[in-house]
Every structure is written in structure tokens, then in C-alpha cells.
Amino acid sequence: MGSERHTSVDEHTRSILVPHIGRQGAFVDALHDVQQAFGYLPEQALRVLADELKLPLSQVWGVASFYDQFYSVPRGRNIVRVCTGTACQVRGSQAVLQRLESVMDLKNGETSADRAFTLETVNCVGCCGLAPVVVINKKVVPNRDVERVIGDLPKGNEGDE
């Protein structure tokens, strides 16, 4: 089973990389495309990427682990981000996070076993006037009422990321 999975990942990754082969400066774009396809950057896909783009694996790992928009573990279909910027902190984002952790049965940075949700914090989303805020997928939810935020959580299969 394991080798079948690697073959599938290998083939899919190679097909994703076709437009990037031989293109100057295509490396980061290729990482984005691989992550878009898998929802994260599987180790085997990074090995194929390094091989196909003729890059040292250490360079691929270095870039993939340096930038925080790349993920090495599977993420949920729905991403719930609690802003922890100064305005949100002052207006109660920690209480919002604690309530969401309780309701979702997740800690900050965790993904549910069914991969329906990932809960995380972000430094600032730029909506300070609406503080505190939560971003559910790409929708900013001003959350003066934590229960409203919880009510706005999509069902597990409705993710758009």
C-alpha cells in the first residue's frame, strides 16, 4: 500500500510540475501549486519536486519550512483563524480562542481528526476596527458575540481553502 501511495503522489506531483520545468524562478510557484493540489506539502512530493527541478532536497526543505504559508502536515478543509494582534488582544481575542478551543475540541495549531477544521492564531488580519475578529476560511467575522462566530462555523465538508 505504501509504495502505491508513493507512486500516486509521484505521478500527481510530476503532472503538477510540468509547466514549471525549465522555467527560471519557478520554484516557489511550484511549491504553491503542489500545496494547492494536496492541501499541504507531503514529504514524497517535495522529493519529487527536488528531483524534477534539479534542486538539492535540503534547499527545497529549507524554503518549504521557512515560509509560514507552506504546511508539512495535512490541514482542515475549513481554516479558523483567531486574530491576536494588539487591538484584538485588548478586546478579548484570548477568550474567543479559549471558547473556540473548547467548542471545537482543538488546541491552537491543531487539525481535527476528520480534517474538517484547523484552528490557528494569526498576528493581525488588518481589521482592527472590528476587533476582536475571527477569519473563517476567507470570511472575516467580527465577533463581539463569540456564539455568533460558533454559529458561523461551516459544516465540516463546506471548506473553500
Residue pairs with C-beta under 8 A, 6 or more apart in sequence:
5 44
6 44
9 38
9 42
9 44
9 45
9 48
10 44
10 48
12 37
12 38
12 45
13 34
13 37
13 44
13 45
13 48
13 49
13 52
14 48
14 52
16 30
16 33
16 34
16 37
17 30
17 33
17 34
17 48
17 49
17 52
17 53
20 26
20 27
20 29
20 30
20 33
20 53
21 52
21 53
26 53
27 53
27 55
27 60
27 63
28 63
30 49
30 53
31 41
31 49
31 60
31 63
31 64
31 70
34 41
34 45
34 46
34 49
35 41
35 70
35 71
38 45
39 71
39 74
39 75
40 71
40 72
40 73
40 74
40 75
41 64
41 70
41 71
41 72
43 72
46 57
46 60
46 61
46 64
47 57
49 55
49 60
50 56
50 57
50 59
50 60
53 60
63 70
64 70
64 72
65 72
73 111
74 111
74 115
75 111
75 115
75 118
75 161
76 111
76 112
76 115
76 116
76 117
76 118
76 159
77 115
77 116
77 117
77 156
77 157
77 158
77 159
77 161
78 116
78 117
78 118
78 136
78 137
78 153
78 154
78 156
78 158
78 159
78 161
79 117
79 118
79 120
79 135
79 136
79 137
79 159
79 161
80 100
80 104
80 117
80 118
80 119
80 120
80 134
80 135
80 136
80 153
81 120
81 121
81 122
81 125
81 134
81 135
81 136
82 88
82 93
82 96
82 97
82 100
82 108
82 119
82 120
82 121
82 122
82 132
82 134
83 93
83 121
83 122
83 123
83 124
83 125
83 127
83 131
83 132
83 133
83 134
83 135
84 93
84 94
84 97
84 121
84 122
84 123
85 93
85 122
85 123
85 124
85 125
85 128
85 131
86 124
86 128
87 128
87 129
87 131
87 132
88 124
88 128
88 131
88 132
88 133
89 132
90 131
91 131
91 132
92 132
93 131
93 132
95 146
96 132
96 134
96 143
96 146
96 149
97 108
97 121
99 146
99 150
100 106
100 119
100 134
100 146
100 149
100 150
101 107
101 108
101 119
103 150
104 112
104 117
104 119
104 153
105 112
106 112
106 117
106 118
106 119
107 119
108 119
108 120
108 121
109 119
109 120
110 118
110 119
111 117
111 118
112 118
112 156
114 156
116 155
116 156
116 157
116 159
117 153
117 156
122 135
125 133
125 135
125 140
127 133
127 140
127 142
130 140
130 142
131 142
132 143
132 144
133 140
133 141
133 142
133 143
134 140
134 141
134 143
134 149
135 141
136 149
136 152
136 153
136 154
137 154
137 159
137 160
137 161
138 160
138 161
139 152
141 148
141 149
141 152
143 149
